[in-house]
Amino acid sequence: MEGSWLSIVPFLLVIPIAIITKQVLPGLIIGLLVGSYIISPTILGGIQTMLNYVVQALIDENNIKIVVFLYAFSGLVGMIKISGGIKGFVEVASEKIKTKKQALILTYISTIGTFSAPTFRFVTIAPIMKALLKKVKMSTKELGFVIETTATPVIVLIPVATAFVGYMVSVIQISIQNVGSTADPYSLFIQSIPFNFFAFVIILLGIYLSFFHPSHTDGPTEIDEEKVEEAEDWHDCHPVVSRDLPDKPWNLIVPVCLVIGLTLFLTWWDGNEEGLTLAEAFIGADVLQAMVVALLITVFVSIALFLVQRFKLSEIIASFIEGGNDLMSVIVLLSVVWGLSSVTDDLGFSQFVTAYTDWIPDMFITPMLFVFGATISYFIGSAWGTWGILMPLGISLSLAADVSIPLIIGAVFASGSFGALASPLSDDTNTIAKILGLSVMDYARFKLKPALIAAGITTVLYTGASFIL
C-alpha cells in the first residue's frame, strides 16, 4: 500500500469536516478512524488499530513530556490567577499609566513577562487598556487589534517557556519522523522562526497602527461618556481581575521570571555538560527536558510562595487542576494528531506526495501552502489544528520538491497564525472581544482587512524567498 492514493483519504476527510463543523477534533478523529480501517478493514480491526496508534503516541517519552509541560504550564497560570497575580498587576499598571503613549509602550514591553500564552496576554493587558480607553483615544476595535498583534504573532516567535513551543516542536517531530529524517525538531523550529513572515508583518502593522496611524473611532458609541465609564470599571471584564481577588502583582512576576530564568539556565547547563559553547548549548541541548524541569520547579516554588501568604493548599491544588484541565482539549487534539500522522505515514503519504506533486513549480509550493493553510485556519479558527493538519503535508512537499524545510515550516506556522488573528471562530478573537465588550462578528470584520493585507505581503515574501533559497 506504499505510496497509494489511499494515504491521502484521511486528509481529504479531515479538512472539509473541520471546515463544515467549525471544529478541528471531529475531522481529525474521523480521519484517524478511516485511516485505521484502511489498514485493518475488519469490524473491530479499525477501532483496535486506532487505539493502538493513540496509545503508541502517548507512551513516547518526548510526547509524555509535552503533555506534562502543557498541563503543568496551564496549571501554573491557574494558580497565578487565583492568587491575585494578574489582578494585582493590572491594578498597579492601570494606576501608573497616564497617557496613550505610556499605555501602548506597556502593551509591547509587557510581552517580555506575559508571552506564555495569548489568553495570558489578554487578561493582563486588555483590562489595563480598557481602564484607560478614554486616555488612549483609540476605537475599541483598533485597541483590540493592537493587543492581538502582541499575542499569538509574538508568541509563535519565542523559542522557550511558552504554551506553544512544546506543541510546535511536537508537530515538527512527528512530521520529520514520518519522512524518515533524523533532523532535530527543535533546531528546525529555531531555523524556521525568521520565515514566519506573517507574524513579523502583522507585528509591524500593529506598531504602525499604534504609533503612526491617525486614531479614529467607529462611531459615537465608541466614545460616549456611558461607554467610557463602563470601560474604566474593568473589574467585571474577566473573572481573573475580579474585585474579590487579592492584589498581589508579585504572584505573577515571581513565577514568570522564575520559569523563564530557569528554562534559560537549564538549557545552557545541559548544553554545557556536553562541552558545547554558549551559542551551541542552546541549540544542542535537550530543550524540552529543560523546559519541563524548569516548569516543575517553578510550580513547587510557587505553591510554597502562596502557602506562605496563607492561601489554602486545597484552593491552590484546585486552581492548578482547573487550570491544567483548560488545556485537556489541546492534549486530546495533540494525541489524535500524533495518531493521524502515524496512520498516514504507514499508508505511504510522504511517498505519494513525492510521486505526484512534481508538476508543481518549486517556487510556488511555499506561497501556495501558506494561502491554503491560511484559508483552512480562517474557517476552523484554530492555529494548532491547522499546524497539526498541514505540517506532515508541508514536510513531505519540502522533500519532494527540494524546498527549504525551515521555509516550509515557517509558512505552516504563519498560516495558522493568520487564522488565530483573523477568524471569528478563534479563541483569540472571542476572548479579546468579550473582555473589551465588542461584538465578535463586527470585531472580526474590522480585523479582516489588515489581516488580508498582511497575508498578501506574506505571500509575496514567500514567493521571493522561494526564488532565493
C-alpha positions in Angstrom: 0.0 0.0 0.0 3.1 2.2 0.0 2.6 5.5 -1.9 -1.1 4.6 -2.5 -3.7 7.3 -3.2 -5.4 5.8 -0.1 -2.8 7.6 2.0 -4.5 11.0 1.3 -8.0 9.8 2.1 -7.7 10.8 5.8 -6.7 14.4 4.9 -9.4 14.6 2.3 -11.8 13.9 5.1 -10.2 16.0 7.9 -10.2 19.4 6.1 -13.8 19.6 4.8 -15.2 18.1 8.1 -13.2 20.6 10.1 -14.5 23.5 7.9 -18.1 22.3 7.9 -18.3 21.6 11.7 -16.0 24.5 12.5 -14.3 22.1 14.9 -10.9 20.6 14.4 -11.2 17.5 16.6 -14.1 15.7 14.8 -12.4 15.9 11.5 -9.1 14.6 12.9 -10.8 11.7 14.7 -12.7 10.7 11.6 -9.6 10.9 9.5 -7.7 8.7 12.1 -10.6 6.2 12.2 -10.9 5.9 8.4 -7.1 5.5 8.1 -7.1 2.8 10.7 -9.9 1.0 8.9 -7.9 1.2 5.6 -5.0 -0.6 7.4 -7.3 -3.0 9.3 -10.5 -3.4 7.3 -12.5 -5.6 9.8 -15.3 -4.7 12.1 -13.2 -4.4 15.2 -9.8 -4.1 13.5 -10.1 -0.4 12.7 -11.1 0.6 16.2 -8.3 -1.5 17.7 -5.8 -0.1 15.3 -6.9 3.5 16.1 -6.5 2.8 19.8 -3.0 1.3 19.2 -1.9 4.4 17.3 -3.0 6.8 20.0 -1.6 4.7 22.8 1.8 4.3 21.0 1.9 8.1 20.6 1.1 8.7 24.2 3.8 6.3 25.6 6.5 8.0 23.6 8.9 9.7 26.1 9.1 13.1 24.4 5.3 13.1 23.8 4.6 12.4 27.5 7.0 15.3 28.4 5.0 17.6 26.1 1.7 16.5 27.8 3.2 17.1 31.2 4.5 20.5 30.1 1.2 21.7 28.7 -0.8 20.6 31.7 1.6 21.9 34.3 2.0 25.2 32.4 -1.7 25.8 32.3 -2.0 24.7 35.9 0.7 27.3 36.9 -1.3 30.0 35.2 -4.4 28.8 37.1 -2.6 29.3 40.4 -1.4 32.7 39.4 -4.9 33.8 38.5 -6.5 32.6 41.8 -3.7 34.1 43.9 -4.4 37.6 42.5 -1.2 37.9 40.5 -2.9 39.1 37.3 -5.4 41.2 39.2 -2.6 42.9 41.2 -0.5 43.6 38.1 -3.5 45.1 36.3 -4.3 47.2 39.4 -0.8 48.7 39.7 -0.4 49.3 36.0 -3.7 51.0 35.5 -2.9 53.4 38.3 0.5 54.3 37.0 -0.2 54.6 33.3 -1.5 58.1 32.4 -1.1 58.6 28.7 -1.8 56.9 25.4 1.9 56.5 24.7 2.6 55.0 28.1 -0.3 52.6 27.6 0.9 51.4 24.2 4.5 51.1 25.3 3.4 49.0 28.2 1.4 46.8 25.8 4.6 46.0 23.9 7.1 45.9 26.8 4.8 43.6 28.9 5.2 41.0 26.3 8.5 40.1 27.9 6.7 38.8 31.0 3.4 37.6 29.7 4.3 35.9 26.5 3.4 32.4 27.7 0.0 32.2 26.0 -2.4 34.5 24.2 -5.1 34.3 26.8 -2.5 35.2 29.5 -1.6 38.3 27.5 -5.2 39.3 27.0 -6.2 39.0 30.7 -3.2 41.0 31.8 -3.2 43.8 29.2 -6.8 44.2 27.9 -8.2 45.2 31.3 -5.5 47.8 31.7 -6.2 49.2 28.2 -10.0 49.1 28.9 -9.5 51.1 32.1 -7.5 53.7 30.0 -9.8 53.7 27.0 -10.6 57.5 27.3 -6.9 58.4 27.6 -5.8 56.1 24.8 -8.3 57.7 22.4 -8.4 54.8 20.0 -11.5 53.0 18.9 -12.1 49.8 20.9 -11.7 47.7 17.8 -8.3 49.3 17.0 -7.3 48.8 20.6 -8.2 45.1 20.4 -6.3 44.7 17.2 -3.2 46.2 18.6 -3.3 44.0 21.7 -3.8 40.9 19.5 -0.8 41.7 17.4 1.3 41.4 20.6 -0.2 38.0 21.4 -0.1 34.9 19.0 2.1 36.6 16.4 4.8 37.3 19.1 4.4 34.0 21.0 5.0 31.9 17.9 8.4 33.5 17.5 9.6 32.8 21.1 11.5 29.5 21.4 11.3 28.9 25.2 8.8 28.9 28.1 5.5 29.3 26.2 2.5 27.0 25.9 3.1 27.0 22.1 6.7 25.8 21.8 6.1 22.3 23.0 3.2 21.7 20.6 5.0 23.4 17.7 8.2 21.2 18.2 6.0 18.2 18.5 4.2 18.6 15.2 7.6 19.1 13.5 8.9 16.0 15.2 6.2 13.6 14.1 6.3 15.1 10.6 10.0 14.6 10.1 9.9 11.1 11.6 7.2 10.2 9.0 9.6 11.0 6.2 12.5 9.1 7.8 14.5 12.2 8.7 16.7 12.3 11.8 16.9 16.1 12.0 16.5 17.7 15.4 12.9 19.1 15.5 13.8 21.9 17.9 16.7 23.1 15.7 14.3 23.1 12.8 11.9 25.2 14.8 14.6 27.7 15.6 15.6 27.9 12.0 12.0 28.4 10.9 11.4 31.4 13.1 12.8 34.0 10.6 10.5 32.5 8.0 7.3 33.1 9.9 6.7 36.1 7.7 3.1 36.7 8.7 4.0 37.2 12.3 6.6 39.8 11.5 4.4 41.7 9.1 1.3 41.8 11.4 3.5 42.9 14.3 4.9 45.8 12.2 1.3 46.6 11.1 0.3 46.8 14.8 3.2 49.1 15.6 2.2 51.3 12.7 -1.4 51.5 13.8 -0.3 52.1 17.4 2.1 55.0 16.9 1.9 56.4 13.4 -1.6 55.9 12.1 -4.2 58.7 13.0 -6.6 57.3 15.6 -10.2 57.3 14.8 -13.4 55.9 16.2 -16.1 53.8 14.6 -19.0 56.0 15.8 -20.4 57.8 18.8 -20.9 54.6 20.7 -17.2 54.1 21.0 -16.5 57.3 22.9 -19.7 58.4 24.6 -19.5 59.0 28.4 -21.5 55.9 29.3 -19.1 53.8 27.3 -16.1 55.4 28.9 -17.5 54.9 32.4 -18.1 51.2 31.7 -14.6 50.9 30.3 -13.0 52.5 33.3 -14.5 49.9 35.6 -12.5 46.9 34.3 -13.1 44.6 37.3 -16.1 42.9 35.6 -14.5 42.3 32.2 -12.9 38.9 33.2 -13.0 36.7 36.3 -9.2 36.9 36.9 -9.4 40.6 37.6 -12.5 40.4 39.8 -12.8 42.7 42.8 -13.0 39.6 45.1 -9.4 38.6 44.3 -6.4 40.0 46.2 -4.0 42.5 44.7 -0.6 40.6 44.6 1.4 41.5 41.5 4.4 39.6 42.7 2.4 36.4 42.4 2.6 37.0 38.7 6.1 38.5 38.5 8.0 35.9 40.5 6.7 32.7 38.8 7.0 34.2 35.3 10.6 35.4 35.9 11.5 32.1 37.6 10.2 29.8 34.8 11.9 32.0 32.1 15.2 32.2 34.1 15.3 28.5 35.0 14.5 27.5 31.4 17.4 29.5 30.0 19.8 28.4 32.8 18.9 24.7 32.5 19.1 24.8 28.7 22.6 26.3 28.9 23.5 23.8 31.7 22.5 20.8 29.6 24.5 22.0 26.6 27.4 23.0 28.8 27.5 19.5 30.2 28.0 18.2 26.7 31.0 20.5 26.3 29.3 22.9 23.9 29.9 26.6 23.6 27.3 29.1 24.8 25.8 29.6 21.4 25.9 25.8 20.6 24.4 25.0 24.0 21.0 26.5 23.3 20.8 24.5 20.0 22.3 21.2 21.1 20.7 21.0 24.5 17.6 18.9 25.3 15.4 22.0 25.5 12.2 20.1 26.1 13.7 18.4 29.2 15.0 21.8 30.4 11.5 23.4 29.9 9.7 20.7 31.8 12.1 20.6 34.7 12.2 24.4 35.0 8.4 24.5 34.9 8.0 21.8 37.6 10.5 23.6 39.9 8.5 26.8 39.3 5.3 25.1 40.2 6.7 23.8 43.5 8.3 27.2 44.4 5.0 29.0 43.6 3.0 26.6 45.8 5.4 27.4 48.7 5.1 31.1 47.9 1.3 31.0 48.0 1.3 28.9 51.2 3.4 31.5 53.0 0.8 34.1 52.0 -1.8 31.9 53.8 -3.6 30.7 50.7 -5.3 27.3 51.5 -3.5 24.3 50.0 -6.8 22.9 48.8 -7.5 26.1 46.9 -4.0 26.1 45.3 -4.4 22.5 44.2 -7.9 23.1 42.9 -6.7 26.1 40.8 -3.8 24.1 39.4 -6.1 21.2 38.4 -8.7 23.6 37.0 -6.0 25.4 35.0 -4.5 22.2 33.7 -7.9 20.9 32.7 -8.3 24.0 30.5 -5.7 22.5 28.2 -7.1 19.0 28.2 -8.8 19.6 24.8 -5.5 20.6 23.4 -3.8 17.5 24.8 -6.6 15.3 23.3 -6.1 17.2 20.0 -2.4 16.6 20.0 -2.9 12.9 20.8 -5.1 12.5 17.8 -2.7 14.5 15.6 0.1 12.1 16.6 -2.1 9.1 15.8 -3.2 10.5 12.4 0.3 11.3 11.4 1.4 7.8 12.2 -1.5 6.3 10.2 -0.8 8.4 7.1 2.9 7.5 7.4 2.1 3.8 7.4 -0.2 4.3 4.4 2.7 5.9 2.5 1.6 9.5 2.5 5.1 11.0 2.0 5.9 8.7 -0.9 2.6 9.6 -2.5 3.3 13.3 -2.2 6.8 12.7 -3.6 5.4 10.8 -6.6 2.5 13.1 -7.6 3.5 16.7 -6.8 6.5 17.1 -9.1 4.3 19.0 -11.6 4.1 22.0 -9.2 6.8 24.6 -9.8 9.1 24.7 -6.8 8.8 28.5 -6.4 5.0 28.2 -5.9 4.9 25.5 -3.3 5.6 27.6 -0.2 3.3 30.5 -1.1 0.5 28.1 -2.1 0.9 26.2 1.1 0.6 29.4 3.1 -2.5 30.5 1.3 -4.1 27.1 1.6 -3.3 26.9 5.3 -4.5 30.4 5.9 -7.8 29.6 4.3 -8.2 26.5 6.4 -7.2 28.3 9.6 -9.7 31.1 8.9 -12.6 28.7 8.6 -11.7 26.4 11.5 -10.4 29.2 13.8 -7.5 27.1 15.2 -3.8 27.7 14.7 -2.9 24.5 16.5 -5.4 22.4 14.4 -4.0 23.9 11.2 -0.4 23.1 12.2 -1.4 19.5 13.0 -3.2 19.0 9.7 -0.7 20.8 7.4 2.8 20.1 8.9 3.0 16.5 7.6 2.0 17.7 4.1 4.4 20.6 4.3 7.4 18.5 5.3 6.6 15.9 2.6 6.3 18.6 0.0 9.6 20.2 1.0 11.5 16.9 0.5 9.6 16.1 -2.7 10.4 19.4 -4.3 13.8 20.1 -2.5 12.3 23.2 -0.9 13.9 24.6 2.3 12.4 22.7 5.3 12.7 25.7 7.6 10.9 27.9 5.0 8.1 25.4 4.7 7.8 25.1 8.5 7.7 28.8 8.8 4.9 29.0 6.2 2.8 26.4 8.0 3.1 28.2 11.3 2.4 31.5 9.6 -0.8 30.1 8.0 -2.1 29.1 11.4 -1.2 32.4 12.9 -3.4 34.1 10.3 -6.5 32.2 11.4 -5.8 32.8 15.1 -5.8 36.5 14.4 -8.5 36.9 11.7 -11.0 34.2 12.2 -14.3 35.0 14.1 -14.1 31.4 15.4 -10.6 31.7 17.0 -10.2 31.8 20.8 -8.1 35.0 20.5 -10.9 36.9 18.7 -13.6 35.7 21.1 -11.6 36.3 24.3 -10.5 39.9 23.4 -14.0 40.8 22.2 -15.5 39.6 25.4 -13.0 41.5 27.6 -13.4 44.7 25.6 -17.2 44.4 25.2 -17.2 44.1 21.4 -19.4 42.2 19.0 -17.4 39.2 17.9 -18.5 39.5 14.2 -18.1 43.2 14.0 -14.6 43.0 15.5 -13.7 40.1 13.2 -14.8 42.1 10.1 -12.7 45.0 11.3 -9.6 42.9 11.6 -10.0 41.0 8.3 -8.8 43.9 6.1 -5.4 44.5 7.8 -5.0 40.7 8.2 -5.6 40.2 4.5 -3.1 43.0 3.7 -0.5 41.3 5.9 -1.3 37.9 4.3 -0.9 39.4 0.8 2.5 40.8 1.7 3.4 37.5 3.3 2.5 35.6 0.1 4.8 37.9 -1.9 7.6 37.3 0.6 7.3 33.6 0.4 7.4 33.7 -3.4 10.5 35.8 -3.2 12.2 33.6 -0.7 11.4 30.5 -2.8 13.5 32.1 -5.6 16.4 32.8 -3.3 16.6 29.6 -1.2 
